[in-house]
């Protein structure tokens, strides 16, 4: 991460006589996601920014073993796996990932069905250039509250912000605010469920579960706390289904239709969970990425018990935002792009299919299949293009 994306989290301390403002650095975990400061408006003077988002980081047993080999048998190194997309990720003003699994400890690391990943994943995400990750998924409670604590602690140590799960009620009620260009960006995250694991007793705030009213309330709170742009990560949809399902279409329609005054409450929706790339679509003037697919995962087996190579295909979304011409207006997306990528399970490497395209038929076919799915709901007509 660079200084342009190193954020601080502020809380206004109103002092009656002096009217001074106090600001606390984001290094304090208890304040990391509060974001209660109301940043001054930057309309008319702010510069725009680019935002990239990518799909599920889902380390199976095979991925953990490969990371051990990459570290030479002395720990785990996931950085080589993500090196192929580092130029795209680190080149953005703001980069968001999806950390689907929780972290284990002291060598207790497992893959499917109850994941506990090595905490060195967080170091690799930071090294690649990610500024924040959504952490709400159906695997967030695979190791209970302890797994959430270890995961968020490791992300904090690596300097990667997070949204979607929490260690305390205060953290759960907070808003993750990040700085990108001249904008303050709120990152909110929710999951459809937790694989039947109940929320830890007395901790209803541990994981954010999808609820239409809750999402809009959080988005409106984020605006009041100074967010110029509100980004919502949703872990949703039907696994192994290329097309968005009825719930995705309905919720996406309702969320993008919501407005406070003339301004939409949500500026971008980015989806995960389906294991396969899904379409991008502009709905009510707002971009929705229904599903980006798995960025990092082992060889995937579908519901029929067969190996399905689509589980290692994904896209990176990249959106360029421009500041509004007048105060209080919307930051608009002026360029929308997708970048096809593929996780080569042999060496265990993410491949940018436009930068290092495998000229054999397989690589070209994978790139073209991702493109066809991404554009399947008419996004090209609204300006979505394949980026580099």
C-alpha positions in Angstrom: 0.0 0.0 0.0 1.1 3.5 -0.7 0.7 6.7 1.3 -2.1 7.8 -1.1 -4.3 5.0 0.4 -3.1 4.9 4.0 -6.2 5.9 5.9 -6.9 7.4 9.3 -10.2 7.0 11.2 -11.4 10.2 12.9 -13.9 11.0 15.6 -15.2 14.5 16.2 -14.7 15.7 19.7 -16.8 18.8 20.0 -15.3 21.2 22.5 -17.7 23.9 23.4 -15.4 26.9 23.5 -12.7 26.0 21.1 -14.6 23.9 18.6 -11.5 21.7 18.0 -11.4 18.4 16.2 -9.7 15.3 17.5 -8.5 12.6 15.2 -7.4 9.1 16.1 -5.1 7.0 13.8 -6.5 3.8 12.4 -3.9 1.8 14.2 -6.2 1.5 17.2 -8.3 -1.6 16.5 -11.2 -0.3 18.7 -11.4 2.8 16.5 -10.3 1.3 13.2 -13.8 1.1 11.6 -15.5 4.0 13.4 -15.0 6.7 10.7 -17.2 9.1 12.6 -15.5 12.3 11.3 -17.5 14.3 8.8 -14.8 15.1 6.2 -15.0 18.4 4.5 -16.7 18.4 1.2 -14.4 18.0 -1.7 -16.8 18.9 -4.5 -15.2 21.0 -7.3 -11.7 20.6 -6.0 -11.1 16.9 -5.5 -9.4 14.6 -7.9 -11.0 11.4 -9.1 -9.8 7.9 -8.3 -9.7 4.3 -9.5 -11.1 1.5 -7.5 -10.4 -2.2 -8.2 -12.2 -5.1 -6.5 -11.5 -8.9 -6.8 -13.1 -12.1 -5.9 -12.9 -14.8 -3.2 -9.6 -15.6 -1.5 -10.4 -19.3 -0.6 -7.2 -21.2 0.4 -7.9 -25.0 0.2 -5.5 -27.6 1.6 -3.6 -27.7 -1.7 -3.1 -23.9 -1.7 -1.8 -24.0 1.9 0.7 -26.7 0.9 1.8 -24.6 -2.1 2.3 -21.6 0.1 4.4 -23.8 2.4 6.6 -24.8 -0.5 6.9 -21.2 -1.6 8.2 -20.3 1.8 10.8 -23.1 1.6 9.2 -25.1 4.4 9.6 -22.4 7.0 6.1 -21.0 7.2 3.8 -19.8 4.4 4.3 -17.4 1.6 1.2 -16.5 -0.5 2.8 -13.5 -2.2 4.0 -15.4 -5.3 0.5 -16.6 -5.9 -0.8 -13.1 -6.3 2.2 -11.5 -8.0 0.6 -11.8 -11.5 -2.1 -9.2 -10.5 0.0 -7.0 -8.3 0.5 -4.3 -11.1 -3.3 -4.0 -11.5 -4.0 -4.0 -7.8 -1.2 -1.7 -6.6 -1.8 0.6 -9.5 -5.3 1.6 -8.2 -6.1 4.4 -5.8 -8.2 1.9 -3.7 -8.1 -1.9 -3.9 -10.6 -4.2 -2.2 -10.4 -7.9 -1.9 -12.7 -10.6 -0.4 -11.2 -12.6 2.5 -13.7 -15.5 2.5 -12.0 -17.6 5.2 -10.9 -17.0 8.7 -7.3 -17.6 10.0 -6.1 -20.4 12.3 -3.1 -20.4 14.7 -0.1 -22.5 15.6 -0.2 -24.7 12.5 -3.9 -25.5 12.9 -4.7 -24.8 9.3 -7.5 -26.5 7.3 -9.3 -26.3 4.0 -12.8 -27.4 3.0 -15.3 -27.7 4.6 -14.3 -25.6 7.7 -11.5 -23.3 6.7 -8.7 -22.0 8.9 -6.1 -20.3 6.7 -2.6 -19.3 7.7 -2.5 -15.6 8.8 0.3 -15.0 6.3 -2.5 -14.6 3.7 -2.9 -11.1 5.1 0.7 -10.2 4.5 0.3 -11.3 0.9 -2.8 -9.2 0.4 -1.0 -6.2 1.8 2.1 -6.8 -0.4 -0.1 -7.1 -3.5 -1.6 -3.7 -2.8 -5.0 -4.3 -1.2 -6.2 -1.6 1.1 -9.2 -3.4 2.5 -11.1 -6.6 2.4 -14.7 -7.7 2.9 -14.8 -10.4 5.6 -18.5 -11.4 5.7 -19.0 -14.8 4.1 -20.6 -18.2 4.7 -17.3 -19.3 6.2 -16.8 -16.4 8.7 -18.0 -18.5 11.6 -16.0 -21.7 10.6 -14.0 -21.2 13.9 -16.4 -19.2 15.9 -15.6 -15.8 17.5 -11.9 -16.9 17.9 -11.5 -17.2 14.1 -12.9 -13.7 13.6 -10.5 -12.2 16.2 -7.5 -13.9 14.6 -8.4 -12.8 11.1 -9.1 -9.2 11.9 -6.0 -9.0 14.2 -3.8 -10.3 11.3 -5.4 -7.9 8.8 -4.7 -5.1 11.3 -1.1 -6.1 11.7 -0.7 -6.1 7.9 -2.4 -2.7 7.5 -5.3 -4.1 5.5 -8.7 -2.5 6.5 -11.8 -4.8 6.8 -15.6 -4.7 6.8 -18.3 -7.3 7.4 -17.2 -8.9 10.7 -16.3 -7.5 14.1 -14.6 -8.3 17.4 -16.7 -5.8 19.5 -20.1 -4.2 19.5 -18.4 -0.8 18.9 -16.5 -2.2 15.9 -19.7 -3.8 14.5 -21.5 -0.5 14.7 -18.8 1.4 12.9 -18.2 2.4 9.3 -15.1 1.5 7.5 -14.0 4.7 5.8 -11.1 4.8 3.4 -9.4 7.6 1.4 -9.1 7.3 -2.4 -7.9 10.3 -4.4 -10.0 13.2 -3.2 -12.9 11.0 -1.9 -13.8 9.3 1.4 -15.1 5.8 0.5 -17.3 3.7 2.8 -16.9 0.0 2.5 -19.8 -2.1 3.8 -20.1 -5.9 3.6 -22.7 -8.6 4.2 -23.3 -12.3 3.7 -26.4 -14.3 2.9 -25.6 -16.7 5.8 -23.0 -18.7 7.8 -23.5 -22.3 6.7 -25.8 -22.9 9.7 -23.3 -21.8 12.3 -25.1 -19.6 14.8 -23.8 -16.2 15.8 -21.7 -16.4 18.9 -23.8 -16.0 22.0 -24.3 -12.4 22.9 -22.5 -11.2 19.8 -25.2 -10.4 17.2 -22.7 -7.9 15.6 -20.0 -10.6 14.9 -21.0 -11.0 11.2 -23.2 -8.7 9.0 -26.0 -10.7 7.4 -27.8 -9.4 4.3 -30.9 -7.4 5.2 -32.3 -4.8 2.8 -33.3 -2.3 5.5 -30.0 -2.7 7.4 -27.9 -2.2 4.4 -29.7 1.0 3.4 -29.5 2.3 7.0 -25.8 1.6 7.1 -25.3 3.3 3.8 -27.2 6.4 5.0 -25.2 6.5 8.2 -22.0 6.3 6.1 -23.1 9.4 4.2 -23.7 11.3 7.4 -20.2 10.3 8.6 -18.7 11.9 5.5 -18.7 9.2 2.8 -18.5 10.6 -0.7 -18.8 7.1 -2.3 -20.6 4.0 -0.7 -19.4 0.6 -1.9 -21.3 -2.5 -0.8 -19.8 -6.0 -0.9 -22.4 -8.8 -1.0 -21.6 -12.5 -0.5 -24.7 -13.9 -2.3 -26.1 -15.8 -5.2 -26.2 -19.5 -6.2 -23.0 -21.5 -6.4 -21.8 -22.6 -9.9 -24.5 -20.5 -11.6 -23.2 -18.1 -14.2 -26.4 -16.1 -14.2 -27.4 -14.0 -11.2 -30.3 -15.6 -9.4 -33.7 -14.1 -8.5 -32.5 -12.9 -5.1 -29.5 -11.1 -6.5 -31.7 -9.4 -9.2 -34.3 -8.4 -6.7 -32.0 -7.1 -4.0 -29.8 -5.4 -6.6 -32.8 -3.6 -8.1 -34.1 -2.4 -4.7 -30.7 -1.3 -3.3 -29.8 0.7 -6.4 -33.2 2.3 -6.5 -32.9 3.7 -3.0 -32.2 7.5 -2.8 -31.9 10.2 -0.2 -33.0 13.3 -2.1 -31.6 13.1 -5.6 -28.6 11.1 -4.6 -28.4 7.3 -4.6 -27.6 5.7 -1.3 -25.2 3.2 -2.8 -22.7 3.9 -5.5 -21.3 0.4 -6.3 -22.2 -3.2 -5.5 -19.6 -5.9 -5.8 -20.5 -9.6 -5.4 -18.8 -12.8 -4.3 -19.6 -16.4 -3.4 -20.8 -18.2 -6.6 -17.3 -19.6 -7.4 -17.7 -18.6 -11.0 -17.6 -15.3 -12.8 -21.0 -13.6 -13.2 -22.3 -10.6 -15.1 -21.8 -6.9 -14.6 -24.8 -4.7 -15.1 -25.8 -1.1 -14.7 -29.1 -0.9 -12.7 -30.8 2.3 -11.9 -27.6 4.1 -13.0 -25.4 2.1 -10.5 -23.0 -0.6 -11.4 -23.5 -4.1 -9.9 -20.9 -6.9 -10.2 -23.0 -9.9 -9.4 -20.0 -12.1 -8.9 -16.3 -11.9 -9.6 -15.5 -15.6 -9.1 -12.7 -17.1 -7.0 -9.4 -15.2 -7.2 -7.4 -17.8 -5.2 -8.7 -21.4 -4.7 -7.6 -24.9 -5.2 -9.0 -27.2 -7.9 -12.8 -26.8 -7.5 -15.4 -29.6 -7.4 -19.0 -28.6 -8.3 -22.2 -29.9 -6.8 -22.2 -32.9 -9.1 -18.8 -33.9 -7.6 -16.9 -33.2 -10.8 -13.9 -31.0 -11.2 -15.1 -27.7 -12.7 -12.4 -25.4 -14.1 -14.7 -22.4 -13.9 -14.0 -22.4 -10.1 -10.5 -20.9 -10.9 -11.8 -18.2 -13.3 -12.6 -14.7 -12.1 -12.6 -11.0 -13.0 -11.1 -7.9 -11.4 -13.5 -5.0 -11.6 -12.0 -1.5 -12.1 -14.1 1.6 -11.9 -12.9 5.2 -12.4 -14.8 7.8 -10.3 -14.9 11.5 -11.1 -15.8 14.2 -8.5 -19.1 16.0 -8.7 -19.4 19.4 -10.3 -21.3 20.7 -7.4 -21.4 20.0 -3.7 -23.7 17.1 -2.6 -24.0 15.6 -6.1 -22.9 12.1 -6.9 -19.4 10.9 -7.7 -19.9 9.3 -11.1 -18.2 6.3 -12.7 -16.6 7.6 -15.9 -14.9 4.4 -16.9 -15.9 0.8 -16.1 -13.6 -2.1 -16.8 -13.1 -5.8 -16.1 -9.9 -7.7 -16.3 -10.1 -11.5 -16.8 -7.9 -13.6 -14.6 -7.3 -17.3 -13.9 -5.7 -19.2 -11.1 -3.3 -21.8 -12.5 -3.6 -24.6 -9.9 -0.4 -26.3 -11.1 2.2 -23.8 -10.0 -0.4 -22.0 -7.9 -0.4 -18.6 -9.6 -3.0 -16.0 -10.5 -2.7 -15.0 -14.2 -3.9 -11.8 -15.7 -5.2 -13.2 -19.0 -4.8 -9.9 -20.8 -1.3 -9.2 -19.6 0.2 -12.7 -19.9 -2.3 -14.4 -22.1 -1.6 -18.1 -22.6 -1.6 -18.2 -26.4 -2.6 -21.8 -26.4 -6.2 -22.5 -27.0 -6.9 -23.0 -23.3 -5.9 -19.5 -22.2 -7.8 -17.8 -25.0 -10.9 -19.9 -24.4 -10.8 -19.0 -20.7 -10.5 -15.3 -21.4 -13.3 -15.4 -23.9 -15.6 -17.4 -21.6 -15.1 -14.9 -18.8 -15.8 -12.0 -21.2 -19.0 -13.5 -22.5 -20.3 -14.1 -19.0 -19.4 -10.7 -17.8 -21.1 -9.0 -20.7 -24.1 -11.3 -20.8 -26.5 -8.7 -19.4 -25.7 -5.9 -21.8 -23.0 -4.2 -19.9 -21.1 -3.3 -23.0 -23.9 -1.1 -24.1 -23.4 0.9 -20.9 -19.7 1.3 -21.6 -18.0 -1.7 -19.8 -14.8 -2.7 -21.5 -12.1 -5.3 -21.0 -9.1 -3.7 -19.4 -5.4 -4.5 -19.2 
